[in-house]
Amino acid sequence: MNPRYALEALNFFMADVQAGIGPFLGVYLQAQGWHPGAIGTVMTLGGVAGLLATSPAGALIDGTRHKRGVIVVAGVMTTLASLVLWVAHTYWMVATSQILTAVTGAALGPAVAGVTLGIVHERGFDQQFGRNQVANHAGNVAGAALSGWFGWRYGFGAVFALAGAFGALSVIWTLLIPRDSIDHDSARGLAATSSALEHEQASGFRVLATCRPLLLLSASLAMFHLGNAAMLPLYGLAVVAAHKGNPSAFTAQTIVVAQLVMIVAAYFANRLIQRLGYWRVMLVTFLALPLRGLVAALFITGWGVWPVQGLDGIGAGLQSVVVPALVVRLLKGTGRVNVGQGMVMTVQGIGASLSPALGGVLAEHFGYAAAFLVLGTVSTGSLALWLLSGTSLKKVCGVRRDLADPGSLAT
């Protein structure tokens, strides 16, 4: 088994596992009589738990030589936590499920990034991670389409059954990755010939706090996700509340449209990085979100899903490849790449975890259109910070000349 093929298959099936039942949670709880504010709050609890777990998870991936085992355990626990919702709908049971899903799912992102880096090394990471994300978004399309059809045909129980099946298949493909194909030094951003001193220095977190481009990237992503995270579930709730779509089928449609665009965006992301550089590609993603909020506010209707989720696909699809690749570049040689991935995910997770609560409260008190406008306006903070910091960021986020001086990338 070629480890790259197994890695891509893992990303395909992991897509339905990592987010639990994802956007279906909102319409599922709405069908159980929950209000938008309560739905947003319980999603926020899960988001907070996930962001607290992400950096420690990254440190675990840097330090362990059992990365496949971490993926297996996290995948099984995430699936089981999601299946609990099938039989329990009380507030605290749902909250507990979301917390467990977030905590165990937090390890999957850094673990897969670390395994990828360990297999293909730093030079091949951008291209392979782009392939991973194409597979991941394709898995989201397949999972959402099947969930929507099964949910429409057999009810929400089928959505949970499908999540369990994808969880089992993700475990199988993880175990099919050959253990000796992973270079654990490369997986944390160290060369295979690293000295004992370099390993000792890699145990510190100071490099993260002193890497200004990494901090600017994290802050920009936090503001982006504060505006972005709530839009998909809120748009589904808005259209369903207006009686313009079946809950399961329309929610599946919102996911499928975005993920199809993300497949194309992820496929071309590496080429765009080579032509435009990381900074300009990230600028495109930050421009897409304010426009998405405006379109969502103006067109709360069945066909509005195409422009609203198409813009999401452009922004999130490019970021799914560019952000991990940029972190690898910035922290090359530090031995703290996966902690860096975890730190970025943690900071951006602060925005993402607050977004559902903010969006839910706005929708409940001022209406869905106002919520979309405010969320789009909030996200302009990421655009402003990225532009204002452009002079310093372009030096390390420009067009890649393989390979730049690693010493200049982590300062």
C-alpha positions in Angstrom: 0.0 0.0 0.0 1.4 3.4 -1.1 1.2 5.5 2.1 0.1 8.5 0.1 -3.0 6.7 -1.3 -3.9 5.4 2.2 -3.4 9.0 3.5 -5.8 10.4 0.9 -8.4 7.7 1.6 -8.1 8.5 5.3 -8.8 12.1 4.6 -11.8 11.2 2.5 -13.5 9.2 5.2 -12.3 11.4 8.1 -14.2 14.3 6.6 -17.5 13.0 8.0 -15.9 12.0 11.3 -14.0 15.2 12.2 -17.0 17.5 12.5 -19.4 14.9 14.0 -22.8 15.5 12.4 -21.7 19.1 11.7 -24.2 21.4 10.1 -26.9 18.8 10.5 -26.8 19.4 14.3 -28.6 22.8 14.0 -31.6 21.5 12.0 -31.6 18.3 14.1 -31.9 20.2 17.3 -34.4 22.6 15.8 -36.6 19.6 14.9 -36.3 18.6 18.6 -37.8 22.0 19.6 -34.6 23.9 20.3 -34.3 27.7 19.7 -31.5 29.4 17.7 -29.9 30.9 20.9 -29.7 27.5 22.7 -28.3 25.9 19.5 -25.7 28.5 19.2 -24.7 28.3 22.8 -24.2 24.5 22.8 -22.1 24.8 19.7 -20.0 27.4 21.4 -19.4 25.1 24.4 -18.0 22.5 22.0 -15.9 25.1 20.2 -14.3 26.4 23.4 -13.5 22.8 24.5 -11.9 22.1 21.1 -9.7 25.2 21.1 -8.4 24.4 24.6 -7.4 21.0 23.4 -5.8 21.8 20.1 -2.5 23.2 21.2 -1.8 20.3 23.7 -2.9 17.9 20.9 -0.3 19.5 18.6 2.4 19.1 21.3 1.4 15.4 21.6 1.8 14.9 17.9 5.3 16.5 18.0 6.4 14.2 20.8 4.8 10.9 20.0 5.9 8.2 17.7 2.4 6.6 17.7 0.7 9.1 15.4 -1.5 6.5 13.8 -2.7 5.4 17.2 -3.7 8.9 18.1 -5.8 9.2 14.9 -7.5 5.8 15.6 -8.4 6.7 19.2 -9.5 10.2 18.3 -11.6 8.9 15.3 -13.4 6.3 17.4 -14.1 8.6 20.3 -15.4 11.4 18.0 -17.8 8.9 16.3 -19.1 7.6 19.6 -19.6 11.1 21.0 -21.7 12.0 17.9 -23.8 8.8 18.1 -24.9 9.7 21.6 -27.1 12.4 20.1 -29.1 9.7 18.4 -30.7 8.7 21.8 -30.3 11.8 24.0 -31.5 15.3 23.4 -31.3 17.0 26.8 -29.2 20.2 27.0 -26.4 18.8 29.1 -26.2 15.5 27.2 -25.9 17.4 23.9 -23.4 19.8 25.4 -21.3 16.9 26.7 -21.4 15.2 23.3 -20.2 18.4 21.6 -17.4 18.9 24.1 -16.2 15.3 23.6 -16.5 15.6 19.9 -14.5 18.8 19.9 -11.8 17.5 22.3 -11.1 14.3 20.5 -11.5 15.9 17.0 -8.9 18.5 17.9 -6.2 15.9 17.6 -7.1 14.9 14.1 -6.0 18.0 12.3 -2.4 18.2 13.8 -2.1 14.4 13.6 -2.9 14.2 9.9 -0.7 17.2 9.1 2.1 15.6 11.1 1.8 12.2 9.4 1.7 14.0 6.0 4.9 15.9 6.8 6.5 12.8 8.0 5.8 10.9 4.8 6.5 13.5 2.1 8.8 15.9 4.1 8.8 19.7 3.9 9.5 20.0 0.1 6.5 17.8 -0.8 4.1 19.1 1.8 2.2 21.8 -0.1 1.4 19.5 -3.0 0.5 16.4 -0.9 -1.6 18.4 1.6 -3.5 19.9 -1.4 -4.3 16.4 -2.5 -5.3 15.5 1.1 -7.8 18.4 1.1 -9.2 17.5 -2.3 -9.9 14.0 -0.8 -11.3 15.6 2.4 -13.7 17.9 0.6 -14.8 15.1 -1.7 -15.5 13.0 1.4 -17.6 15.9 2.7 -19.5 16.0 -0.5 -20.2 12.3 -0.4 -21.0 12.3 3.3 -23.4 15.3 3.0 -25.1 14.0 -0.1 -25.6 10.6 1.4 -26.7 12.1 4.7 -29.2 14.4 3.0 -30.7 11.5 0.9 -30.8 9.0 3.8 -32.1 11.7 6.2 -34.9 12.6 3.7 -35.7 8.9 3.0 -35.3 7.4 6.4 -35.0 10.2 9.0 -32.2 11.7 11.0 -31.2 8.3 12.4 -29.7 7.4 9.1 -27.3 10.4 9.3 -25.9 9.0 12.6 -25.5 5.5 11.1 -23.6 6.9 8.2 -21.3 8.8 10.5 -20.5 5.5 12.3 -19.7 3.8 9.0 -17.3 6.5 7.9 -15.7 6.4 11.3 -15.0 2.6 10.9 -13.5 3.1 7.4 -11.3 6.0 8.6 -9.8 3.6 11.2 -9.1 0.9 8.6 -7.3 3.3 6.3 -5.2 4.7 9.1 -4.0 1.3 9.9 -3.1 0.7 6.2 -0.5 3.6 6.4 2.8 1.7 6.9 4.3 2.5 10.3 7.8 2.8 8.9 6.8 5.3 6.2 6.6 8.1 8.8 9.8 10.0 9.5 9.0 11.4 13.0 11.8 14.0 12.9 10.4 15.4 9.6 6.9 15.1 11.0 7.7 17.8 13.6 9.8 20.0 11.2 13.3 18.8 12.1 15.8 17.4 9.6 16.6 13.7 9.8 20.1 14.6 10.9 19.1 16.9 13.8 21.4 16.9 16.8 20.4 16.2 20.4 20.7 19.9 21.1 18.2 20.7 18.3 15.8 18.2 19.8 16.2 19.7 23.3 15.6 23.3 21.9 12.5 22.0 20.1 10.8 21.3 23.4 10.3 25.0 24.1 7.3 27.1 23.1 9.3 30.4 22.8 9.7 30.1 19.1 5.9 30.3 18.7 5.5 33.5 20.8 8.4 35.2 19.0 7.3 34.3 15.4 5.5 37.5 14.5 4.1 36.3 11.1 2.6 33.3 12.9 0.9 35.5 15.5 -0.5 37.9 12.7 -1.8 34.9 10.8 -3.5 33.5 13.9 -5.2 36.8 14.8 -6.4 37.4 11.2 -7.9 33.9 11.1 -9.6 34.4 14.5 -11.5 37.4 13.1 -12.3 35.6 9.9 -13.8 32.7 11.7 -15.7 34.9 14.1 -17.7 36.0 11.1 -17.6 32.8 9.1 -18.3 29.8 11.4 -22.0 30.6 12.1 -23.0 31.4 8.5 -23.5 27.9 7.2 -25.7 26.6 10.1 -27.5 29.9 10.3 -28.3 30.0 6.6 -29.7 26.6 6.8 -31.9 27.6 9.7 -33.0 30.8 7.9 -34.2 29.0 4.8 -35.9 26.2 6.7 -37.6 28.6 9.0 -38.9 30.4 5.9 -40.4 27.1 4.8 -38.3 27.1 1.6 -36.5 23.8 2.0 -36.6 20.3 3.6 -34.3 20.4 6.7 -32.1 17.4 5.8 -32.1 17.9 2.1 -31.4 21.7 2.2 -28.6 21.3 4.8 -27.0 18.7 2.6 -27.2 21.0 -0.3 -25.5 23.8 1.5 -22.6 21.5 2.3 -22.4 19.9 -1.1 -22.2 23.3 -3.0 -19.5 24.6 -0.7 -17.5 21.4 -0.8 -17.6 21.1 -4.6 -16.1 24.6 -4.8 -13.6 23.7 -2.1 -12.4 20.6 -4.2 -11.6 22.9 -7.1 -10.0 25.5 -4.8 -7.9 22.9 -3.0 -6.8 21.4 -6.3 -5.5 24.7 -7.6 -4.2 26.1 -4.2 -0.7 24.9 -4.7 -0.5 26.4 -8.1 -1.8 29.7 -6.8 0.8 29.7 -4.0 3.6 29.2 -6.6 2.2 32.0 -8.8 0.9 34.6 -6.2 2.5 33.7 -2.9 0.9 32.9 0.4 0.0 36.5 1.2 -2.0 37.2 -1.9 -3.9 33.9 -1.7 -4.8 34.6 1.9 -6.0 38.1 0.9 -8.4 36.5 -1.6 -9.9 34.3 1.1 -10.4 37.3 3.4 -12.1 39.3 0.6 -14.7 36.5 0.0 -16.3 36.6 3.5 -17.8 40.1 3.7 -19.3 39.6 0.3 -20.7 36.3 1.5 -22.4 38.0 4.4 -24.0 40.6 2.2 -25.3 38.0 -0.3 -26.7 35.8 2.5 -28.6 38.8 4.0 -30.1 39.7 0.6 -31.1 36.3 -0.6 -32.6 34.0 2.0 -34.1 31.6 -0.5 -33.5 28.1 -1.9 -31.3 29.2 -4.8 -29.3 31.6 -2.7 -27.3 28.6 -1.4 -25.3 28.7 -4.7 -23.6 32.2 -4.3 -23.5 32.0 -0.5 -21.8 28.6 -0.3 -19.8 29.2 -3.4 -18.0 32.1 -1.7 -17.5 29.9 1.4 -15.9 27.3 -0.9 -13.4 29.8 -2.3 -12.4 31.1 1.2 -12.3 27.9 3.2 -11.1 25.8 0.3 -8.0 27.9 -0.2 -7.3 28.3 3.5 -7.6 24.5 4.1 -4.4 24.1 2.1 -2.6 27.5 2.4 -2.7 27.8 6.2 -1.1 24.5 7.2 1.4 24.9 4.4 2.3 28.4 5.6 2.7 27.2 9.2 5.1 24.5 8.0 7.1 27.1 6.1 7.2 29.6 9.0 8.3 27.0 11.5 10.7 24.9 9.4 13.6 23.7 11.5 12.0 24.6 14.9 10.7 21.1 15.6 7.4 22.7 16.8 5.4 22.5 13.5 2.5 20.6 14.9 2.3 22.7 18.1 2.3 25.7 15.7 -0.6 24.1 13.7 -2.4 23.6 17.0 -1.7 27.2 18.1 -3.1 28.6 14.9 -6.1 26.3 15.2 -6.6 27.4 18.8 -6.6 31.1 18.1 -8.8 30.8 15.1 -11.0 28.5 17.1 -11.6 31.3 19.6 -13.4 33.2 16.8 -15.1 30.1 15.5 -16.4 29.1 19.0 -17.9 32.6 19.6 -19.4 32.8 16.2 -22.5 30.5 16.7 -23.4 32.2 20.0 -23.1 35.7 18.4 -25.0 34.6 15.3 -27.7 32.8 17.2 -28.4 35.8 19.5 -28.4 38.2 16.6 -30.8 36.0 14.6 -33.1 35.5 17.6 -33.4 39.2 18.4 -32.9 41.0 15.1 -33.5 38.4 12.4 -31.4 36.3 10.2 -30.6 39.1 7.6 -29.2 41.4 10.3 -27.1 38.5 11.7 -25.5 37.9 8.3 -24.7 41.6 7.8 -23.1 41.9 11.3 -21.1 38.7 10.8 -19.8 39.9 7.4 -18.9 43.2 8.9 -17.0 41.6 11.8 -14.9 39.6 9.3 -13.5 42.8 7.7 -11.1 43.0 10.7 -9.1 40.1 9.2 -8.9 41.9 5.9 -7.7 45.1 7.6 -5.1 43.4 9.7 -3.7 41.5 6.7 -3.4 44.6 4.6 -1.9 46.7 7.4 0.7 44.1 8.1 1.4 43.5 4.4 4.9 45.0 4.4 6.3 42.6 6.9 4.2 39.6 5.9 5.0 39.7 2.2 8.7 38.9 3.1 7.8 35.5 4.4 4.4 34.9 2.7 5.4 35.8 -0.8 6.0 33.6 -3.9 7.9 30.5 -2.8 11.4 30.1 -4.1 12.1 26.5 -3.0 13.7 26.7 -0.5 14.2 29.9 1.3 16.6 30.4 4.2 14.9 28.7 7.2 16.4 31.1 9.6 14.5 34.0 8.0 11.2 32.2 8.2 10.9 31.8 12.0 11.7 35.3 13.0 
